[in-house]
Amino acid sequence: MTSVIVNASKTYEIKIGTGLLHTIGTEVKKLERAQKICIVSESTVWPLYGETVSDSLEAEGFGVCTFLFPAGEESKNGKTFFDLVNFLAEHKLTRSDLIIALGGGVVGDLAGFAAASFLRGIRFIQVPTTLLAAVDSSVGGKTAIDLPAGKNLCGAFWQPSLVLCDTDVLHSLPSPIFRAGCAEVIKYGILYDPNLFSHLEENGLAFDLEAVIARCVELKRNVVMEDEFDTGARMKLNLGHTIGHGVEARSNFQLSHGEAVAIGIAIVCRASHCVDSDRILSLLEQFGLPITAAYPVEDIYAYTLSDKKRSGGIVKLIIPNAIGNCSIVPTKVSDLKSFIEAGL
Ligand code: GLY
């Protein structure tokens, strides 16, 4: 088991290793004061792991209630959010109780935002069941729901009290979901760590799961501790995301977030003539990720503009100069369309 400690507005531990799902009851016991736990999960994850988690909690004497919603990004909306907070109120959770987010990024974002808002904030635990959630969304306290105008437009920074990442769960992920998470793993290599990038090149999908997740989480932890509220260094984690979100929305979420990020990374590499473009594009392809978008530039541009990261007439793009060296480049909205076009 590997442990990474985050010292942000809240101090918490991220545990990565095998068999952790079964230990959740004893882990929650250590957090003190909680009596009632609401497990938030979705329709594909709950049948696989729900019983293990609730049995472990009940064995330690916790009262458990469960809020489930249909799997998919479409559920990360205001209706599900209000259904969830009403459910918490009906089940009389108090500020000393807690929420467990059992699932991927959608569950973590939605449950985290409910935790941030209900009673002006209650504790929550992230139990990521996808690689993407393990290396990115479960760490660092970004929580949100989508609005009709765009993805993640309504949310809060709210750190979890614990992250439990059971690698056994990730071994059994369907291949497209696992590969989508690899886009975020590759992102960390491009941003900060040439050794991680080389390890991925050498091992492909057979990379060392616990060690690689731990490295990504450590890299993200360092960024979150430097810039928890995303005003500087943390923006770099958006490599591939600004244009990727546009592509993802244009696909009507038929492309997964990870696939869209891979396309976003490929577009910025080509458009900025990154010296390591060939290696980056090859690695994305080696992991079975898409590197081109089949949409007109006008569409990608229009959807990219609805991304919340725009400020005035400027979008901050993250540009890879080389593997392990990326810059934040303020780009005029008026130049964005030709930039995207150059990268298609
Ligand atoms: N997913 C990017 C961040 O947490 O800042």
Boltz pocket constraint, residues with backbone or C-beta under 6 A from the ligand:
constraints:
  - pocket:
      binder: B
      contacts: [[A, 136], [A, 137], [A, 139], [A, 140], [A, 142], [A, 230], [A, 234], [A, 237], [A, 238]]
      max_distance: 6.0
